[in-house]
Amino acid sequence: MNRNNYVYRSKLVQPKRIRWKPIFFAILLVLAFPKLLMLFPSSSKDENGPTLTVTQTLDTVKQIQINSSRQAPVLVNEIDEYLLDVVEENLEEDSDSVLERIVRVARGDTLMGILLDAGLARSEAHAAVSALQEIYNPRALRPGHEVVLTFRPAGEDLEEDLFAGLRMQVDVDRNVMVLREDEEVFLAKEEHLELSVQQVAAQGEITSSLYAAAMQAGMPSPLLIQMIRALSYDIDFQRDLHPGDRFEALFEQQVDDQGQAVREGPLLFAKLETSGRALRIYRFTTPDGESDFFNERGQSVRKTLMLTPIDGARLSSGYGMRRHPILGYSRMHRGLDFAAPSGTPIMAAGDGVVTHAGRKGNYGITVEMRHPNDYTTLYAHMSRLASGMTKGKRVKQGQVIGYVGTTGMSTGPHLHYEVHLRGQHVNPAAVNSPPGRTLAGKDLELFKLAVLDVESRYAALAGKVLAGIDDQDAPVQPH
């Protein structure tokens, strides 16, 4: 990696000392000029030149009179210009550029190592890192971060380049810096960048895929994932979407002072029209501080179990009788198979407790979980378990529990997923589990008001999108 990337910029450290001697002598020359005239007799110039009349005593100068005709005194003007040149010269010298070395952090790099590689003494590098630790943990440095090292170039008062400090952007709205105060004494500072929040509406028709339609509508991938996960309790995205289906969404973006989006989310509203039905979800924060997605009836979209515990997979085999691909005869297939590349994350379908984690006969590497309302789930043919996945561990819905593989009796990488209700196999695609929470009373009244507000804001923004208006004054709402 090339670390010697130099850029000259405006000086960030304290300026060099102003050279006062030339300025001082210039001022003395101006003040002494009248006294110098007293050493010479009075003289008069021609009609077009200045006339100097000097009257003096032995101790003091009583009067200095400069009578000018239409032309100003040339000598005085020349002295003024000389003084101005001296000041400008010193200002130019004090606006010298500084040398900046931009280092892109690579895997295995540490801030201490970067400073030592830049030529700093170990004690100096340690002092800079120690100062930074007051506001930022240097161990949080990640590959791709840029560290800008600032040096004062060698000159008349410096035999070699002097390390003046460093700065780096550690988040989209935060910069940290270290500045030299004295010999091996550094001061850490941080700068918080102001971001504004704007709301954005997106809508589109599905032709080939929901992902393609969302990208074309300008919906960022993280927000599309939020929408898919919130709706995945009520729709199977592998089978239920068809060309001609439509979606709508309202979400927030944080933008910098240049108007560039630097942070996405959250999703505020989404609507999906498919197979003759319309599913709507609204983000709402209850008075007790819980934020979740609810349908228009005030019911949480979060169910006991998700329909699909894996993203981006293809349903390769459904629930029911089938001809077994290995055994060669028909038998009951008591689950769903999702074909996906090896290593694809598998998520817990709901909150629960792990009752088995490891090999289980023909199932290969398997996880079994117990959930509320007498449900249990099974995930088979994994390549490996997620870190820390052991019997008795409590997991949250959506938490990664393992990775797709082809262990056990399997013809290729896929997830075999089963759901049991009170010990009996049930079709995972037909499970109708109850909602996690239903709003009532005052909470429901506040929710209905929030629904009216978000729908009116979406309608206003969507109307501008349809009209082709580039809205720069989107409503700004606090988080």
Backbone torsions as a table, in degrees:
resi	resn	phi	psi	omega
1	MET	NA	135.5	-179.8
2	ASN	-86.2	110.8	-178.3
3	ARG	-92.5	-12.6	-173.4
4	ASN	-90.3	68.8	179.7
5	ASN	-107.7	98.8	-172.4
6	TYR	-97.5	139.5	177.7
7	VAL	-137.8	130.1	176.6
8	TYR	-92.1	127.4	-178.7
9	ARG	-136.4	176.9	176.6
10	SER	-63.8	147.3	-175.4
11	LYS	-66.0	134.3	178.6
12	LEU	-102.8	-21.4	-177.8
13	VAL	-91.2	177.3	-179.0
14	GLN	-64.0	139.7	-177.9
15	PRO	-67.9	158.1	175.7
16	LYS	-66.7	159.9	-178.2
17	ARG	-63.2	139.9	178.1
18	ILE	-69.8	136.6	177.4
19	ARG	-80.8	99.6	-172.4
20	TRP	-82.2	-22.9	-173.8
21	LYS	-59.3	-50.7	179.7
22	PRO	-60.0	-38.2	179.8
23	ILE	-65.9	-41.8	-178.4
24	PHE	-62.0	-46.5	-179.9
25	PHE	-66.3	-34.4	178.0
26	ALA	-65.1	-40.9	178.7
27	ILE	-65.2	-42.5	177.8
28	LEU	-59.4	-38.8	179.9
29	LEU	-63.8	-40.3	178.4
30	VAL	-66.0	-43.6	-178.6
31	LEU	-68.7	-31.7	-176.7
32	ALA	-85.9	-10.4	-176.5
33	PHE	-56.2	-45.1	179.2
34	PRO	-61.1	-37.9	-178.9
35	LYS	-68.5	-33.1	177.6
36	LEU	-64.9	-31.4	179.7
37	LEU	-66.5	-26.6	-177.1
38	MET	-69.8	-16.5	179.0
39	LEU	-75.8	-9.7	-178.0
40	PHE	-119.9	148.4	178.2
41	PRO	-67.6	161.4	178.2
42	SER	-64.9	146.2	178.3
43	SER	-144.9	157.9	178.7
44	SER	-124.8	146.1	179.8
45	LYS	-99.0	179.5	177.1
46	ASP	-71.2	-178.8	-173.0
47	GLU	-63.6	-27.5	-177.4
48	ASN	-91.0	-3.4	-177.6
49	GLY	-108.6	172.9	-179.4
50	PRO	-78.2	153.3	176.7
51	THR	-114.0	125.6	-179.3
52	LEU	-108.4	120.6	178.0
53	THR	-115.6	124.2	-176.1
54	VAL	-124.6	126.2	174.2
55	THR	-120.0	126.9	-176.6
56	GLN	-140.1	159.2	171.2
57	THR	-110.6	-175.3	179.8
58	LEU	-70.5	-32.4	-172.7
59	ASP	-102.7	-34.9	-173.1
60	THR	-135.7	159.2	172.3
61	VAL	-91.9	117.4	-175.0
62	LYS	-84.8	-34.9	-173.9
63	GLN	-156.1	134.3	171.2
64	ILE	-125.3	119.1	-175.7
65	GLN	-125.1	126.5	177.4
66	ILE	-112.6	111.0	178.8
67	ASN	-97.8	118.9	-179.6
68	SER	-109.2	141.5	166.4
69	SER	-85.0	-147.1	-175.8
70	ARG	-70.6	-16.5	-179.6
71	GLN	-99.4	133.9	179.7
72	ALA	-72.7	156.8	178.0
73	PRO	-61.7	118.0	-175.5
74	VAL	-67.4	-40.4	-175.3
75	LEU	-64.7	-42.2	178.9
76	VAL	-64.0	-43.1	178.6
77	ASN	-61.9	-39.0	180.0
78	GLU	-65.0	-37.4	177.8
79	ILE	-66.5	-41.2	178.4
80	ASP	-61.7	-42.1	179.9
81	GLU	-65.3	-37.9	179.1
82	TYR	-63.7	-43.1	178.7
83	LEU	-61.7	-41.5	179.7
84	LEU	-64.2	-41.3	179.3
85	ASP	-62.4	-39.4	-179.8
86	VAL	-63.0	-44.9	-179.7
87	VAL	-64.1	-44.2	-179.5
88	GLU	-63.6	-37.6	179.6
89	GLU	-62.5	-41.0	179.7
90	ASN	-69.4	-36.8	178.9
91	LEU	-66.4	-38.0	178.3
92	GLU	-65.0	-39.7	179.4
93	GLU	-65.1	-31.8	-178.4
94	ASP	-83.4	-6.6	177.5
95	SER	-104.1	23.3	177.7
96	ASP	-56.7	146.0	177.1
97	SER	-73.8	159.3	175.2
98	VAL	-111.0	161.5	-178.4
99	LEU	-97.0	127.7	179.0
100	GLU	-117.5	133.0	176.4
101	ARG	-113.8	118.9	-177.6
102	ILE	-97.0	120.2	-178.5
103	VAL	-115.0	121.9	175.3
104	ARG	-89.9	123.8	-175.3
105	VAL	-68.0	130.0	176.8
106	ALA	-107.0	168.9	179.4
107	ARG	-59.3	130.8	179.5
108	GLY	90.7	-9.3	-179.9
109	ASP	-72.8	148.2	170.1
110	THR	-125.6	158.0	-179.7
111	LEU	-64.0	-38.2	177.9
112	MET	-60.9	-44.7	179.3
113	GLY	-64.7	-37.7	178.7
114	ILE	-63.2	-43.2	-179.8
115	LEU	-67.2	-39.8	178.1
116	LEU	-65.7	-39.6	177.4
117	ASP	-64.0	-26.9	179.4
118	ALA	-80.3	-2.6	175.7
119	GLY	101.4	7.1	179.5
120	LEU	-75.8	148.1	171.8
121	ALA	-67.8	151.9	-176.8
122	ARG	-59.5	-40.3	179.9
123	SER	-65.5	-37.8	179.5
124	GLU	-68.9	-43.8	178.7
125	ALA	-63.9	-40.4	179.6
126	HIS	-63.6	-39.2	179.3
127	ALA	-64.7	-40.1	179.7
128	ALA	-67.4	-43.6	-179.8
129	VAL	-65.7	-40.1	179.4
130	SER	-63.2	-38.9	178.1
131	ALA	-64.8	-41.5	-178.5
132	LEU	-64.9	-32.5	-177.4
133	GLN	-60.7	-17.3	179.1
134	GLU	-68.1	-25.9	-176.8
135	ILE	-124.9	-12.8	-175.7
136	TYR	-155.0	139.2	178.4
137	ASN	-85.3	110.7	-178.4
138	PRO	-59.2	-21.2	179.0
139	ARG	-71.1	-13.5	178.0
140	ALA	-80.1	-0.6	178.1
141	LEU	-61.5	133.3	-176.4
142	ARG	-124.8	152.7	176.4
143	PRO	-54.1	134.7	-177.8
144	GLY	102.7	-23.5	174.9
145	HIS	-61.6	149.3	176.3
146	GLU	-112.2	129.2	176.1
147	VAL	-110.0	122.7	-179.7
148	VAL	-100.7	112.9	178.1
149	LEU	-96.4	130.2	-176.5
150	THR	-110.6	133.7	-180.0
151	PHE	-129.6	143.8	168.8
152	ARG	-88.7	121.8	-176.0
153	PRO	-63.8	151.1	176.0
154	ALA	-61.4	145.0	-179.2
155	GLY	-159.5	-151.1	-178.2
156	GLU	-63.0	-37.0	-177.4
157	ASP	-102.3	3.9	179.0
158	LEU	-134.1	126.7	178.7
159	GLU	-77.6	-28.3	179.1
160	GLU	-145.2	165.4	-179.3
161	ASP	-57.3	135.9	-179.0
162	LEU	-106.6	125.6	176.8
163	PHE	-65.7	120.2	-175.8
164	ALA	-102.9	-20.0	179.5
165	GLY	154.8	-172.2	178.8
166	LEU	-148.4	162.0	174.1
167	ARG	-151.6	154.1	176.1
168	MET	-158.4	151.3	176.9
169	GLN	-93.6	113.2	-175.5
170	VAL	-97.5	-11.0	175.1
171	ASP	-156.8	169.5	-177.0
172	VAL	-64.5	-20.5	-178.2
173	ASP	-123.8	21.6	-176.9
174	ARG	-149.1	128.8	172.0
175	ASN	-115.1	145.1	172.7
176	VAL	-123.6	149.5	-178.5
177	MET	-148.6	156.7	175.2
178	VAL	-126.9	127.3	-177.8
179	LEU	-121.5	139.7	178.3
180	ARG	-73.3	131.5	174.3
181	GLU	-105.1	-38.5	-177.3
182	ASP	-156.1	-172.3	179.5
183	GLU	-58.3	109.4	179.8
184	GLU	55.9	29.2	173.8
185	VAL	-120.7	122.2	-175.4
186	PHE	-126.2	152.1	179.8
187	LEU	-121.6	130.6	179.1
188	ALA	-94.5	139.1	178.1
189	LYS	-137.6	155.5	174.9
190	GLU	-131.7	150.3	-177.9
191	GLU	-126.3	124.7	178.9
192	HIS	-100.6	121.9	-178.8
193	LEU	-86.9	137.0	-177.5
194	GLU	-82.7	125.1	176.7
195	LEU	-113.5	145.1	176.0
196	SER	-109.4	153.0	-177.3
197	VAL	-107.4	127.3	175.5
198	GLN	-126.1	151.7	179.2
199	GLN	-101.9	141.1	-174.5
200	VAL	-129.8	137.5	176.4
201	ALA	-106.4	140.5	177.1
202	ALA	-136.7	144.6	178.5
203	GLN	-155.9	155.0	-179.9
204	GLY	-175.3	170.2	178.2
205	GLU	-110.7	136.6	-178.8
206	ILE	-81.7	122.0	176.2
207	THR	-110.2	-52.7	178.9
208	SER	-108.7	-44.5	179.6
209	SER	-156.3	158.0	176.9
210	LEU	-64.6	-38.4	-179.6
211	TYR	-60.5	-47.3	-179.1
212	ALA	-63.1	-41.1	-179.9
213	ALA	-65.7	-39.6	-179.4
214	ALA	-67.8	-41.7	178.9
215	MET	-63.9	-40.0	179.2
216	GLN	-65.4	-31.5	179.7
217	ALA	-82.6	-3.9	178.4
218	GLY	85.7	22.8	179.3
219	MET	-91.8	120.2	-179.0
220	PRO	-62.9	149.4	-177.6
221	SER	-56.9	-44.0	-179.1
222	PRO	-59.5	-33.7	-179.9
223	LEU	-78.0	-32.2	174.0
224	LEU	-63.1	-40.2	178.0
225	ILE	-63.7	-40.1	176.1
226	GLN	-57.9	-44.0	-178.2
227	MET	-65.8	-43.9	-178.4
228	ILE	-63.2	-43.9	-178.3
229	ARG	-67.8	-36.1	179.8
230	ALA	-70.1	-33.2	-179.2
231	LEU	-89.7	-10.8	-174.4
232	SER	-69.1	-10.7	176.1
233	TYR	-75.0	-21.9	-174.8
234	ASP	-119.1	-6.6	-178.0
235	ILE	-143.5	141.6	175.1
236	ASP	-94.0	105.9	-175.7
237	PHE	-69.7	-12.3	178.0
238	GLN	-81.7	-26.7	-172.1
239	ARG	-124.4	-25.2	-168.7
240	ASP	-90.3	-12.1	-179.0
241	LEU	-89.7	141.3	-178.0
242	HIS	-139.9	155.3	174.6
243	PRO	-56.0	137.3	-177.4
244	GLY	100.3	-17.2	174.3
245	ASP	-65.7	153.7	-176.1
246	ARG	-127.4	158.0	176.2
247	PHE	-138.2	155.6	174.1
248	GLU	-137.7	150.1	-179.3
249	ALA	-155.1	146.8	172.2
250	LEU	-128.4	128.8	-177.0
251	PHE	-146.9	167.8	179.4
252	GLU	-104.3	151.8	171.5
253	GLN	-135.6	142.9	172.0
254	GLN	-99.6	130.2	-176.5
255	VAL	-121.3	151.0	178.2
256	ASP	-86.8	-172.7	-176.8
257	ASP	-70.3	-10.9	175.5
258	GLN	-93.6	0.8	-179.4
259	GLY	81.8	10.0	179.9
260	GLN	-88.5	134.3	177.8
261	ALA	-70.9	124.7	-177.8
262	VAL	-119.1	-12.1	179.4
263	ARG	-151.4	136.5	-175.2
264	GLU	-106.7	148.3	169.3
265	GLY	97.4	166.9	6.3
266	PRO	-89.5	171.2	171.2
267	LEU	-74.5	131.1	-177.4
268	LEU	-101.9	-33.5	-175.1
269	PHE	-157.1	144.9	174.6
270	ALA	-150.5	149.0	178.2
271	LYS	-139.5	134.3	178.7
272	LEU	-128.8	121.1	177.9
273	GLU	-102.5	116.1	-178.1
274	THR	-151.5	139.2	176.1
275	SER	53.2	38.4	176.5
276	GLY	78.4	7.0	177.0
277	ARG	-126.6	156.0	-179.5
278	ALA	-120.6	121.5	177.7
279	LEU	-103.9	127.5	-179.9
280	ARG	-121.6	140.7	175.1
281	ILE	-133.1	144.5	-178.7
282	TYR	-131.5	131.5	174.9
283	ARG	-80.5	129.5	-177.0
284	PHE	-144.0	136.4	176.2
285	THR	-104.6	118.0	-178.4
286	THR	-73.9	161.5	179.9
287	PRO	-56.7	-24.4	178.7
288	ASP	-85.1	5.6	173.0
289	GLY	93.7	3.0	-179.8
290	GLU	-87.1	127.3	177.7
291	SER	-105.8	132.7	-180.0
292	ASP	-159.6	173.0	175.7
293	PHE	-98.2	136.2	-179.6
294	PHE	-128.0	152.1	172.4
295	ASN	-81.6	-179.0	-174.9
296	GLU	-66.9	-14.8	178.0
297	ARG	-91.2	1.3	179.6
298	GLY	83.8	18.0	178.3
299	GLN	-98.2	133.9	178.3
300	SER	-61.8	136.0	178.3
301	VAL	-74.3	-15.7	-179.1
302	ARG	-73.3	118.9	179.7
303	LYS	-104.1	174.5	177.4
304	THR	-58.7	-40.5	-178.4
305	LEU	-132.4	143.6	171.5
306	MET	-80.5	153.4	177.6
307	LEU	-72.2	-38.8	-178.1
308	THR	-129.2	113.3	-177.6
309	PRO	-86.6	24.2	-178.1
310	ILE	-149.9	141.8	-179.4
311	ASP	-97.4	142.1	171.9
312	GLY	70.6	19.1	-179.0
313	ALA	-99.7	160.0	177.7
314	ARG	-106.6	132.1	177.1
315	LEU	-71.1	111.2	-175.5
316	SER	-99.3	-19.4	178.5
317	SER	-155.4	131.2	-177.3
318	GLY	-92.7	-172.4	-178.4
319	TYR	-87.6	132.5	176.9
320	GLY	132.0	-168.9	-178.2
321	MET	-69.7	140.2	177.0
322	ARG	-158.2	164.7	174.6
323	ARG	-85.1	120.3	-175.8
324	HIS	-67.8	129.8	-175.0
325	PRO	-68.0	-18.5	-179.6
326	ILE	-106.8	-46.3	-176.7
327	LEU	-74.6	-27.1	174.6
328	GLY	84.9	6.5	176.7
329	TYR	-132.8	165.3	-176.8
330	SER	-77.9	137.7	175.6
331	ARG	-154.8	163.4	-178.1
332	MET	-70.5	127.2	174.7
333	HIS	-99.3	108.4	-169.5
334	ARG	-95.4	35.2	177.7
335	GLY	-166.9	-167.1	176.1
336	LEU	-116.9	141.4	175.3
337	ASP	-109.2	129.8	177.8
338	PHE	-117.0	113.4	178.6
339	ALA	-80.1	131.5	-179.1
340	ALA	-158.4	158.3	178.9
341	PRO	-62.7	149.0	176.2
342	SER	-56.9	138.0	179.6
343	GLY	93.8	-6.7	177.2
344	THR	-63.6	131.3	-178.1
345	PRO	-64.2	141.5	175.2
346	ILE	-112.1	131.5	-175.6
347	MET	-105.9	153.4	172.9
348	ALA	-68.6	130.4	-177.9
349	ALA	-70.1	-19.6	179.0
350	GLY	-165.0	171.6	174.8
351	ASP	-62.8	141.6	179.1
352	GLY	179.0	-170.2	-178.9
353	VAL	-122.3	133.3	179.2
354	VAL	-71.7	125.0	177.7
355	THR	-104.5	-16.5	176.1
356	HIS	-154.4	138.1	176.7
357	ALA	-148.1	106.5	-178.7
358	GLY	151.1	-163.7	-178.5
359	ARG	-74.6	145.0	-178.4
360	LYS	-146.6	77.8	175.9
361	GLY	53.9	-130.3	-178.3
362	ASN	-67.2	-16.7	178.9
363	TYR	-73.6	-16.1	-176.3
364	GLY	70.6	-147.3	178.7
365	ILE	-71.4	121.3	-168.9
366	THR	-136.2	149.2	170.7
367	VAL	-122.6	132.7	172.9
368	GLU	-119.6	142.4	-176.6
369	MET	-135.8	148.1	174.0
370	ARG	-105.6	132.0	-176.4
371	HIS	-121.8	167.5	174.6
372	PRO	-61.9	165.3	176.7
373	ASN	62.9	30.9	172.9
374	ASP	68.4	23.2	177.4
375	TYR	-96.9	145.7	168.5
376	THR	-132.8	152.6	178.9
377	THR	-131.3	156.5	180.0
378	LEU	-135.0	137.3	-179.1
379	TYR	-129.1	117.1	-169.7
380	ALA	-122.9	167.9	177.1
381	HIS	67.4	27.1	-179.8
382	MET	-67.4	153.7	172.3
383	SER	-80.8	-34.1	177.5
384	ARG	-165.0	162.9	176.8
385	LEU	-87.5	155.9	173.0
386	ALA	-69.8	156.2	-178.1
387	SER	-58.7	130.9	176.6
388	GLY	81.0	5.7	-178.1
389	MET	-81.2	102.7	-178.3
390	THR	-134.9	165.3	178.6
391	LYS	-60.5	134.1	-179.3
392	GLY	93.5	-8.2	-178.4
393	LYS	-75.4	136.2	175.2
394	ARG	-88.8	133.8	-178.4
395	VAL	-127.4	157.6	178.7
396	LYS	-103.0	155.2	178.3
397	GLN	-59.1	131.8	-179.4
398	GLY	89.0	-7.0	179.1
399	GLN	-73.5	138.5	179.8
400	VAL	-71.5	127.1	-178.5
401	ILE	-113.6	-15.0	-179.2
402	GLY	-178.4	-171.1	-174.1
403	TYR	-137.4	144.7	-176.7
404	VAL	-58.6	140.0	177.3
405	GLY	-153.4	-158.2	-179.5
406	THR	-143.2	36.7	179.3
407	THR	-77.3	160.1	-178.9
408	GLY	76.8	-155.4	-179.6
409	MET	-81.8	92.7	-172.9
410	SER	-147.4	145.3	178.7
411	THR	-99.3	-7.0	-179.0
412	GLY	179.9	168.4	-177.5
413	PRO	-63.5	123.3	177.4
414	HIS	-166.5	167.3	173.4
415	LEU	-106.4	127.4	170.1
416	HIS	-100.3	120.8	-172.0
417	TYR	-122.0	125.9	178.7
418	GLU	-123.4	150.6	173.9
419	VAL	-127.0	132.6	176.8
420	HIS	-120.0	138.3	175.4
421	LEU	-120.1	114.4	-176.5
422	ARG	53.8	39.9	176.1
423	GLY	87.2	-4.6	-178.1
424	GLN	-107.0	139.7	177.1
425	HIS	-65.6	137.3	174.0
426	VAL	-132.6	157.6	178.8
427	ASN	-71.3	116.6	-178.8
428	PRO	-58.4	-30.5	-178.6
429	ALA	-74.8	-14.0	-177.0
430	ALA	-108.4	5.3	-179.3
431	VAL	-68.4	128.6	178.9
432	ASN	-117.6	77.8	-176.4
433	SER	-81.2	151.1	-176.7
434	PRO	-70.5	155.8	178.1
435	PRO	-67.5	156.7	-178.8
436	GLY	-71.8	-33.2	-177.3
437	ARG	-155.9	141.2	175.6
438	THR	-122.6	124.4	-178.6
439	LEU	-73.6	148.2	179.6
440	ALA	-151.1	162.2	175.3
441	GLY	60.3	-133.3	-176.7
442	LYS	-62.6	-36.6	178.5
443	ASP	-61.0	-41.6	-179.9
444	LEU	-66.7	-38.7	178.1
445	GLU	-62.5	-44.4	178.2
446	LEU	-64.2	-37.4	179.0
447	PHE	-63.8	-44.1	-179.3
448	LYS	-62.9	-37.5	176.0
449	LEU	-64.8	-40.1	178.7
450	ALA	-64.8	-36.6	178.8
451	VAL	-63.5	-45.2	178.5
452	LEU	-61.2	-39.7	-178.8
453	ASP	-66.7	-46.7	-176.2
454	VAL	-69.8	-34.5	178.6
455	GLU	-69.5	-35.8	177.6
456	SER	-68.9	-37.7	178.3
457	ARG	-67.9	-39.3	177.5
458	TYR	-64.3	-44.0	-178.8
459	ALA	-60.2	-40.7	-179.8
460	ALA	-65.2	-45.1	-179.0
461	LEU	-72.2	-39.3	-179.8
462	ALA	-65.4	-34.2	176.6
463	GLY	-62.4	-38.3	177.7
464	LYS	-69.8	-36.0	177.2
465	VAL	-63.3	-44.3	179.9
466	LEU	-65.6	-33.4	179.9
467	ALA	-80.0	-6.6	179.0
468	GLY	78.6	25.3	-179.3
469	ILE	-92.4	129.2	176.0
470	ASP	-84.1	100.7	-174.3
471	ASP	-80.8	113.1	176.2
472	GLN	-98.8	-5.6	-178.2
473	ASP	-118.2	47.2	179.1
474	ALA	-62.8	148.6	179.4
475	PRO	-56.2	135.3	179.3
476	VAL	-105.7	125.6	-177.7
477	GLN	-126.0	142.3	175.1
478	PRO	-72.6	156.3	176.2
479	HIS	-69.3	NA	NA
